[in-house]
Amino acid sequence: MATANAGTDKSEGVNEQANTQPPQTEPKKKKLSMSSWVLISFAGGIIAGLFFGEMLAWMSVIGDAFIKLLQMTIIPYIIVSLISSLGSLTLEQAKSLGVKVGKLMLVIWLFGLLSMYLIKYTFPDWQAGEFFSLTALQDPNSVNLLDLYIPSNPFFSLSNSYIPAIVLFCVATGIALISIKDKESLMRPLQLLGESFNKVTQSIVMLMPIGIFAMTAATAGTMDFDEFQKLQVYFVAHVVMTIILTYWVLPAIIMVITPFSYRDITGIAKDAMITAFAAGNIFIILPLLIQRTKELFHKYKIGDSQTDDYANIIIPVVFSFPNLGKLLTIVFVLFAAWFSGKELDFLSYFPMSVNGLISLFGSVYLTIPMLLDSLELSSDLFQLYMVSSLFTSRFTSLLAAMNIFILAIGGTAMLAGIAKVSMKRLILCSAITPVVFGVTLLATSWLLNNIVDTEYNMDKVVAHMSSAAEVPEEVTTFNWSEELEVNGPRTIEQIKQSGMLRVGYNTVQVPFSFFNAQKQLVGFDIELMKKLAAELGLKIAFIPYTSENVLASINSGLFDITVSGLQMTTTRIGFVDFTNPVLNLHYSFVVKDYRADEFQNDELIHQAEKIRVASVGDYSIIPHLEEKFDNIEFTSIDSDKIFFEDDGKSWDGLLISLEAGQTWTILYPEYTTLYNREEIKSFPASYAVAKGNHSLHIFLNSWLSIQQSSGYIDTLYSYWILGENAQPKQPRWSVAKDVLHWIE
């Protein structure tokens, strides 16, 4: 019994030991990191956008809401972080921060601007052409730098998100706290507020996959493929510059002055970079960049509470300064100059880029139009920037994040006294840099020259223009024939009784009356006259005229109305009756592209030898120009086309309306239109009827007033002059609509 009991006791003891051991569990599956979820959401958004297309445009609302939530605590965080961090410094530390971080920032700006200029050499050869733009007549937007920089009313600066002014207020307050002794009672609450703002941000970040998916799906679903094709040169240039600056230039600068390796510099903040790229926003990663800066110093055993404080200060401060991400707008300006056919040399580029750098303390929405205007480029190109930013904002944010991170690392190292130039690394980076730039730029140039279609087709766009609006089918047009009965000018009643309206036109007066590629007579005035005939229930006959016979033909009654951008002049109103102005046009000169520099200002024109200028008819500004420039000789020609077909043999320039000149230079891209914004003068373009034909004159004035009020003339102007919808926009392609045919 004793043995049995002993065995039993032993068995139970073993069982007890077995029961006290931890149970065997299956290994836990590794959860996906937030950066992985963000990338998955980004890819899913692209796929969904391509599949459903414009059906997902509404999701941009979700994306905008998510971004606003993320931005909710950023400005409060900057305020408490700056004031508390600066207030904890000594005066000497504050001075050192401004000087040392400022020097590093200037170095980064200089290398960035020089690097960006090189990308222009990768652009393929391109022949540009563009329609007239109303921005040619407008003054550039002025930037009120005082409001952006000086917080005369801090609450006004806060309500308008003027970050530079807010930062100045916080810096001034923080510096003032340096000399105050009993400040702990304020500093601790500020630090607690900063921690609470971080917690709010971290909670919102949990929603990031949803926000990223919504933003990406809306973007991928609405961006037109034709727009993407047009912008592919800029996209490639932007991406290439982002990669070079993010993963070589910026890390190389820090490698030379700190002990950190390239791998650690580019790797430790990888999650912040991915988040910035996916969200297209750097507000949301500022706390994360501060944390990664601290981690890098502690990893190398050189971090302490002092370096932590430096990171807390530097990142909010440098955030309000222009970073290389913002400066990538310079790449767009280089692209815009290329796209418009304007050569931009370094002497023009550098002051332009410096002006852009200064204005970027404000907003890119002011900077881009200002820079385009300074280079005499159409401000309509800003619309291309807006479209492209849907794609490039990701890369802009990636570079901006790296720029801020590098400034934090370098600034902290300099302030902590551990920054020192390594000659070995300096020589290594100096040797590798030309190779990196050379190989990358050559590969980019080869890629762009092989994938970009640079065939000039704007002339085909003009040649295939037909009508801005539907013309009733009952309108029948006839060409002039010798059988027309001419018995003097006809009243409006006689025209109605005859059943036919006779209109005189210039055969090659682009864009008012000309023959398109289908041999159809089209143009602004032609379409307006067709509408008149339709509303009167008449057929219409178009009769060509020349400058020599036009006045006589009107008064003889060969045609009832004369059109084709006819200029109202003091001399002409003595021979015919003009309607109220249909349009106000503006004077300009058209010259060969290579001769544009010869006409840049009055002084150069005065210094030139005899200048031969052609014009269709006697423009009213000619006497003024002859008095101002005694070396200009004017010659009257029958049509503008004669000048262009002459190819510069007989005349040096053409006096023409700016609106028509822009269209002609699309058809003949080797020419350019010159105008001086400060001295642009306008003249009225009207229709003419026979002298004394009061009934028709009064009727036309009243009818034109109706067309002005109804917006029909604006519709024609947008199409024929501004070129809007000259290339009709096709419905956005999507898998659901065009492949599976789920949607009609």
ZAMARGU-4260 file (C-alpha; in steps of 0.2 Angstrom, whole numbers, plus 5000, padded with zeros to 4 digits):
<rodrens>
0) 5000/5000/5000 | 5014/5011/5005 | 5022/5008/4988 | 5007/5011/4978 | 5004/5027/4988
5) 5021/5033/4985 | 5019/5030/4966 | 5003/5039/4966 | 5011/5053/4975 | 5025/5054/4963
10) 5013/5053/4948 | 5003/5067/4955 | 5019/5078/4958 | 5024/5075/4940 | 5007/5080/4935
15) 5007/5096/4946 | 5024/5101/4938 | 5017/5098/4921 | 5002/5109/4925 | 5013/5123/4932
20) 5023/5124/4915 | 5016/5137/4903 | 5005/5129/4890 | 5012/5127/4872 | 5005/5141/4861
25) 5006/5143/4842 | 5017/5157/4837 | 5008/5174/4835 | 5006/5180/4817 | 5015/5196/4814
30) 5003/5211/4811 | 5005/5223/4796 | 5013/5239/4801 | 5003/5255/4798 | 5015/5260/4784
35) 5011/5243/4775 | 4992/5247/4777 | 4995/5264/4770 | 5004/5257/4755 | 4990/5244/4752
40) 4977/5257/4753 | 4986/5268/4741 | 4988/5253/4728 | 4969/5249/4731 | 4964/5266/4728
45) 4973/5267/4711 | 4965/5250/4706 | 4948/5256/4711 | 4950/5273/4703 | 4955/5264/4686
50) 4941/5252/4688 | 4926/5263/4692 | 4933/5280/4685 | 4923/5296/4688 | 4910/5286/4699
55) 4922/5288/4713 | 4925/5307/4712 | 4914/5309/4727 | 4927/5300/4738 | 4937/5316/4737
60) 4926/5323/4751 | 4931/5308/4763 | 4949/5312/4758 | 4947/5331/4762 | 4939/5327/4778
65) 4953/5315/4783 | 4966/5328/4779 | 4957/5342/4789 | 4956/5330/4804 | 4975/5327/4803
70) 4978/5346/4802 | 4967/5349/4817 | 4981/5349/4830 | 4996/5354/4819 | 4996/5373/4822
75) 4992/5371/4841 | 5006/5358/4842 | 5018/5370/4833 | 5013/5384/4845 | 5016/5374/4861
80) 5031/5365/4855 | 5040/5381/4849 | 5036/5391/4865 | 5040/5378/4877 | 5056/5372/4868
85) 5063/5389/4865 | 5058/5395/4883 | 5069/5381/4890 | 5085/5387/4881 | 5098/5399/4886
90) 5101/5414/4876 | 5117/5408/4869 | 5108/5392/4863 | 5095/5402/4854 | 5108/5412/4845
95) 5117/5396/4840 | 5101/5388/4833 | 5098/5403/4822 | 5115/5404/4815 | 5120/5386/4813
100) 5103/5379/4806 | 5101/5395/4795 | 5118/5391/4787 | 5113/5373/4784 | 5097/5378/4776
105) 5106/5390/4764 | 5117/5376/4759 | 5102/5365/4755 | 5093/5378/4745 | 5108/5382/4735
110) 5112/5364/4730 | 5093/5361/4727 | 5091/5376/4715 | 5107/5371/4705 | 5101/5353/4704
115) 5084/5357/4698 | 5091/5368/4684 | 5100/5353/4677 | 5083/5344/4673 | 5079/5355/4659
120) 5093/5347/4649 | 5083/5331/4649 | 5068/5338/4640 | 5065/5333/4622 | 5064/5345/4608
125) 5047/5353/4607 | 5038/5365/4596 | 5025/5374/4606 | 5008/5384/4602 | 4994/5391/4612
130) 4978/5400/4611 | 4976/5418/4617 | 4974/5419/4636 | 4965/5433/4645 | 4979/5433/4658
135) 4990/5441/4645 | 4980/5457/4649 | 4980/5455/4668 | 4993/5462/4680 | 5001/5448/4691
140) 4995/5444/4708 | 5004/5454/4721 | 5010/5445/4737 | 5008/5454/4754 | 5024/5448/4762
145) 5020/5458/4778 | 5005/5449/4782 | 5014/5432/4779 | 5029/5437/4790 | 5023/5449/4803
150) 5009/5444/4815 | 5002/5462/4818 | 4987/5452/4824 | 4991/5434/4830 | 4973/5429/4829
155) 4972/5435/4811 | 4988/5425/4807 | 4981/5410/4816 | 4964/5411/4807 | 4972/5412/4790
160) 4985/5399/4793 | 5000/5411/4790 | 5013/5399/4796 | 5028/5411/4795 | 5019/5424/4805
165) 5013/5411/4818 | 5031/5405/4819 | 5038/5423/4822 | 5025/5426/4836 | 5030/5409/4844
170) 5049/5412/4842 | 5047/5430/4849 | 5037/5423/4864 | 5049/5408/4867 | 5064/5420/4867
175) 5056/5431/4879 | 5053/5417/4891 | 5072/5413/4891 | 5075/5428/4902 | 5061/5425/4914
180) 5065/5415/4930 | 5048/5409/4936 | 5042/5401/4921 | 5040/5383/4926 | 5022/5385/4930
185) 5019/5389/4912 | 5031/5377/4904 | 5024/5361/4912 | 5006/5364/4905 | 5013/5368/4888
190) 5022/5352/4888 | 5006/5342/4893 | 4996/5351/4880 | 5010/5345/4867 | 5008/5327/4873
195) 4989/5328/4872 | 4990/5335/4854 | 5001/5320/4850 | 4989/5308/4857 | 4975/5316/4846
200) 4986/5314/4831 | 4990/5296/4834 | 4972/5292/4836 | 4967/5300/4819 | 4982/5291/4811
205) 4973/5275/4814 | 4960/5280/4801 | 4974/5284/4788 | 4971/5268/4777 | 4953/5274/4774
210) 4958/5292/4770 | 4972/5287/4759 | 4961/5275/4749 | 4948/5288/4747 | 4960/5302/4741
215) 4969/5290/4729 | 4953/5282/4722 | 4946/5300/4718 | 4962/5305/4710 | 4965/5290/4699
220) 4946/5290/4694 | 4946/5308/4688 | 4963/5312/4681 | 4961/5312/4662 | 4973/5301/4652
225) 4976/5315/4639 | 4981/5327/4653 | 4993/5314/4660 | 5000/5312/4642 | 5003/5330/4641
230) 5011/5331/4658 | 5022/5316/4657 | 5038/5326/4654 | 5035/5336/4670 | 5030/5320/4680
235) 5046/5311/4675 | 5057/5327/4679 | 5048/5329/4695 | 5050/5311/4701 | 5069/5311/4695
240) 5073/5327/4705 | 5064/5320/4720 | 5074/5304/4720 | 5090/5313/4717 | 5088/5326/4731
245) 5079/5314/4743 | 5091/5299/4742 | 5107/5307/4737 | 5110/5326/4739 | 5102/5328/4756
250) 5109/5312/4764 | 5126/5316/4756 | 5126/5334/4764 | 5123/5326/4782 | 5135/5311/4779
255) 5149/5324/4776 | 5146/5333/4793 | 5140/5319/4805 | 5145/5301/4810 | 5128/5294/4803
260) 5129/5281/4789 | 5119/5283/4773 | 5109/5268/4778 | 5103/5275/4794 | 5100/5292/4788
265) 5088/5285/4774 | 5081/5271/4784 | 5077/5276/4801 | 5063/5288/4796 | 5056/5276/4782
270) 5039/5275/4790 | 5037/5294/4791 | 5043/5295/4773 | 5031/5282/4767 | 5017/5291/4776
275) 5021/5308/4769 | 5022/5300/4751 | 5005/5291/4753 | 4996/5305/4761 | 5003/5319/4751
280) 5005/5329/4767 | 5019/5333/4779 | 5009/5341/4793 | 5004/5324/4799 | 5022/5317/4801
285) 5030/5331/4811 | 5029/5322/4828 | 5035/5307/4819 | 5050/5316/4812 | 5055/5323/4829
290) 5054/5305/4837 | 5065/5298/4823 | 5078/5312/4825 | 5079/5308/4843 | 5081/5289/4840
295) 5095/5291/4827 | 5105/5301/4840 | 5102/5288/4854 | 5106/5274/4842 | 5124/5281/4840
300) 5125/5284/4859 | 5126/5302/4857 | 5108/5307/4862 | 5103/5315/4878 | 5089/5327/4884
305) 5098/5342/4876 | 5098/5334/4858 | 5080/5329/4861 | 5076/5347/4865 | 5085/5353/4849
310) 5074/5341/4839 | 5058/5348/4847 | 5063/5365/4842 | 5071/5363/4825 | 5057/5354/4816
315) 5043/5366/4820 | 5054/5381/4816 | 5061/5374/4799 | 5044/5368/4794 | 5038/5386/4791
320) 5053/5389/4779 | 5053/5384/4761 | 5059/5366/4759 | 5065/5357/4743 | 5048/5350/4741
325) 5040/5367/4739 | 5055/5372/4728 | 5051/5358/4716 | 5038/5370/4709 | 5053/5377/4700
330) 5054/5361/4690 | 5036/5365/4685 | 5041/5382/4679 | 5056/5375/4669 | 5043/5363/4661
335) 5031/5377/4658 | 5044/5387/4649 | 5049/5371/4638 | 5030/5367/4635 | 5028/5385/4629
340) 5043/5385/4618 | 5053/5398/4628 | 5071/5395/4631 | 5076/5399/4649 | 5095/5401/4652
345) 5104/5401/4669 | 5105/5420/4669 | 5086/5421/4669 | 5083/5406/4679 | 5093/5410/4695
350) 5084/5427/4699 | 5068/5419/4695 | 5071/5404/4706 | 5077/5416/4720 | 5061/5426/4719
355) 5051/5409/4719 | 5061/5404/4735 | 5056/5420/4744 | 5038/5419/4738 | 5037/5401/4744
360) 5036/5407/4762 | 5018/5410/4757 | 5009/5398/4745 | 5012/5389/4729 | 4996/5396/4723
365) 5003/5413/4722 | 5021/5408/4718 | 5017/5399/4702 | 5007/5412/4693 | 5020/5425/4698
370) 5034/5415/4691 | 5024/5411/4675 | 5021/5430/4673 | 5039/5435/4676 | 5044/5424/4662
375) 5030/5430/4651 | 5022/5413/4651 | 5003/5410/4650 | 4996/5410/4667 | 4983/5397/4661
380) 4998/5384/4663 | 4994/5386/4681 | 4979/5374/4677 | 4991/5361/4672 | 5000/5363/4688
385) 4984/5360/4698 | 4980/5344/4688 | 4998/5338/4690 | 4998/5341/4708 | 4986/5327/4711
390) 5001/5315/4706 | 5016/5325/4711 | 5010/5330/4728 | 5016/5313/4734 | 5034/5316/4729
395) 5034/5334/4734 | 5029/5328/4752 | 5042/5314/4752 | 5056/5327/4748 | 5049/5339/4760
400) 5049/5326/4774 | 5067/5321/4770 | 5072/5340/4769 | 5065/5343/4787 | 5072/5327/4794
405) 5090/5332/4787 | 5089/5349/4794 | 5084/5342/4811 | 5098/5329/4811 | 5111/5342/4804
410) 5105/5356/4815 | 5105/5345/4831 | 5122/5339/4827 | 5129/5356/4825 | 5121/5363/4841
415) 5127/5348/4851 | 5145/5351/4845 | 5146/5334/4836 | 5146/5340/4818 | 5163/5340/4809
420) 5167/5339/4791 | 5175/5322/4786 | 5187/5324/4772 | 5186/5306/4767 | 5167/5307/4765
425) 5168/5324/4757 | 5180/5317/4744 | 5169/5301/4742 | 5153/5311/4740 | 5161/5323/4728
430) 5167/5309/4717 | 5150/5300/4717 | 5139/5315/4714 | 5144/5319/4696 | 5141/5300/4692
435) 5124/5300/4700 | 5118/5316/4691 | 5126/5311/4674 | 5119/5293/4674 | 5102/5298/4680
440) 5100/5313/4668 | 5106/5304/4653 | 5094/5290/4657 | 5080/5302/4659 | 5084/5311/4643
445) 5084/5294/4634 | 5068/5289/4642 | 5059/5305/4638 | 5065/5306/4620 | 5058/5288/4617
450) 5041/5289/4626 | 5036/5307/4623 | 5027/5311/4607 | 5034/5329/4602 | 5025/5330/4585
455) 5017/5347/4583 | 4998/5346/4581 | 4991/5362/4588 | 4990/5368/4569 | 4979/5353/4566
460) 4968/5358/4581 | 4964/5375/4573 | 4962/5367/4556 | 4949/5355/4562 | 4939/5368/4572
465) 4921/5369/4566 | 4908/5376/4578 | 4906/5381/4596 | 4887/5377/4596 | 4875/5368/4586
470) 4868/5377/4571 | 4850/5373/4565 | 4850/5361/4550 | 4838/5373/4541 | 4852/5386/4538
475) 4858/5384/4520 | 4874/5392/4515 | 4879/5397/4498 | 4895/5403/4490 | 4895/5419/4480
480) 4890/5418/4462 | 4889/5431/4448 | 4870/5428/4447 | 4866/5438/4463 | 4855/5453/4459
485) 4863/5469/4466 | 4851/5484/4466 | 4859/5494/4481 | 4858/5492/4500 | 4844/5482/4506
490) 4833/5485/4522 | 4830/5472/4534 | 4812/5469/4527 | 4819/5467/4509 | 4832/5455/4516
495) 4818/5444/4524 | 4807/5445/4508 | 4822/5439/4497 | 4824/5424/4508 | 4843/5426/4509
500) 4856/5435/4519 | 4872/5441/4510 | 4887/5442/4521 | 4904/5448/4515 | 4920/5440/4523
505) 4939/5439/4522 | 4944/5422/4516 | 4959/5420/4528 | 4955/5430/4543 | 4959/5418/4557
510) 4950/5415/4569 | 4935/5426/4562 | 4933/5418/4545 | 4943/5405/4537 | 4942/5388/4529
515) 4946/5373/4540 | 4954/5356/4535 | 4937/5350/4528 | 4936/5365/4517 | 4922/5372/4527
520) 4920/5391/4530 | 4921/5393/4549 | 4926/5406/4562 | 4919/5417/4576 | 4910/5429/4564
525) 4904/5415/4552 | 4896/5406/4566 | 4887/5421/4573 | 4880/5425/4556 | 4874/5408/4554
530) 4864/5410/4570 | 4857/5427/4563 | 4851/5418/4547 | 4843/5404/4557 | 4834/5415/4569
535) 4827/5425/4554 | 4823/5409/4544 | 4834/5414/4530 | 4847/5405/4519 | 4864/5413/4519
540) 4877/5417/4506 | 4895/5421/4510 | 4904/5433/4498 | 4923/5436/4499 | 4930/5453/4498
545) 4947/5461/4498 | 4953/5477/4507 | 4952/5486/4490 | 4934/5483/4486 | 4926/5480/4503
550) 4919/5498/4506 | 4912/5499/4488 | 4904/5482/4489 | 4895/5486/4505 | 4888/5502/4499
555) 4883/5495/4482 | 4873/5481/4491 | 4884/5467/4485 | 4882/5460/4503 | 4872/5466/4517
560) 4884/5464/4532 | 4903/5464/4532 | 4912/5454/4545 | 4929/5446/4549 | 4935/5456/4564
565) 4933/5472/4555 | 4941/5486/4564 | 4931/5502/4567 | 4942/5517/4563 | 4939/5536/4561
570) 4942/5535/4543 | 4930/5520/4540 | 4915/5527/4549 | 4915/5541/4536 | 4911/5528/4523
575) 4900/5515/4531 | 4890/5512/4547 | 4897/5501/4560 | 4887/5491/4573 | 4891/5493/4591
580) 4908/5484/4595 | 4906/5465/4595 | 4923/5462/4603 | 4937/5473/4609 | 4954/5467/4602
585) 4971/5471/4607 | 4986/5477/4596 | 5002/5466/4595 | 5016/5462/4583 | 5020/5445/4576
590) 5039/5441/4572 | 5050/5426/4569 | 5054/5417/4585 | 5073/5420/4583 | 5070/5439/4581
595) 5059/5442/4596 | 5074/5449/4606 | 5076/5463/4593 | 5059/5470/4598 | 5060/5468/4617
600) 5059/5487/4621 | 5058/5504/4613 | 5076/5507/4614 | 5081/5492/4603 | 5067/5496/4590
605) 5075/5514/4589 | 5092/5507/4587 | 5087/5495/4573 | 5088/5499/4554 | 5072/5501/4544
610) 5059/5490/4551 | 5046/5484/4538 | 5029/5480/4545 | 5014/5473/4536 | 4996/5476/4541
615) 4978/5471/4534 | 4971/5488/4532 | 4975/5505/4541 | 4975/5502/4560 | 4971/5517/4570
620) 4987/5515/4580 | 4998/5516/4565 | 5000/5536/4565 | 5005/5535/4583 | 5018/5521/4580
625) 5025/5531/4565 | 5027/5546/4576 | 5035/5536/4590 | 5047/5526/4578 | 5054/5535/4563
630) 5062/5519/4557 | 5046/5509/4555 | 5038/5508/4538 | 5020/5501/4536 | 5013/5492/4521
635) 4995/5487/4519 | 4992/5469/4513 | 4975/5460/4509 | 4977/5446/4522 | 4987/5440/4536
640) 4991/5424/4527 | 5001/5434/4514 | 5013/5439/4528 | 5016/5421/4534 | 5018/5414/4517
645) 5031/5427/4513 | 5042/5419/4527 | 5050/5435/4532 | 5057/5440/4514 | 5047/5456/4513
650) 5042/5461/4530 | 5050/5460/4548 | 5034/5460/4557 | 5015/5460/4556 | 5004/5472/4565
655) 4988/5462/4571 | 4976/5459/4585 | 4984/5449/4599 | 4969/5437/4599 | 4971/5434/4580
660) 4990/5434/4581 | 4990/5420/4594 | 4980/5409/4583 | 4991/5412/4568 | 5006/5408/4578
665) 4998/5391/4581 | 4997/5388/4563 | 5014/5395/4560 | 5024/5390/4576 | 5040/5397/4570
670) 5033/5414/4573 | 5029/5422/4590 | 5017/5436/4596 | 5024/5451/4605 | 5015/5463/4616
675) 5019/5474/4631 | 5007/5472/4645 | 5009/5490/4652 | 5005/5497/4635 | 4993/5486/4627
680) 4980/5496/4618 | 4963/5490/4612 | 4952/5493/4597 | 4934/5489/4593 | 4930/5475/4580
685) 4912/5478/4573 | 4901/5473/4558 | 4898/5486/4544 | 4883/5490/4534 | 4880/5502/4520
690) 4880/5520/4524 | 4863/5526/4528 | 4855/5509/4530 | 4847/5513/4546 | 4834/5499/4547
695) 4847/5486/4546 | 4859/5495/4557 | 4847/5497/4571 | 4841/5479/4569 | 4859/5472/4570
700) 4863/5483/4586 | 4848/5476/4595 | 4851/5458/4589 | 4869/5459/4595 | 4864/5466/4612
705) 4853/5450/4614 | 4868/5439/4609 | 4879/5448/4622 | 4866/5447/4636 | 4862/5428/4632
710) 4880/5423/4633 | 4881/5417/4615 | 4895/5429/4610 | 4905/5423/4626 | 4902/5405/4620
715) 4910/5409/4603 | 4924/5419/4611 | 4928/5405/4623 | 4929/5393/4608 | 4936/5403/4594
720) 4948/5415/4603 | 4952/5406/4619 | 4952/5389/4611 | 4942/5381/4625 | 4935/5364/4620
725) 4944/5366/4603 | 4949/5348/4607 | 4932/5341/4613 | 4934/5332/4630 | 4930/5314/4630
730) 4922/5304/4644 | 4934/5297/4657 | 4940/5279/4653 | 4937/5266/4666 | 4936/5247/4666
735) 4918/5246/4672 | 4912/5258/4658 | 4924/5254/4643 | 4929/5236/4646 | 4914/5227/4656
740) 4901/5240/4649 | 4892/5240/4666 | 4889/5259/4663 | 4883/5268/4647
</rodrens>
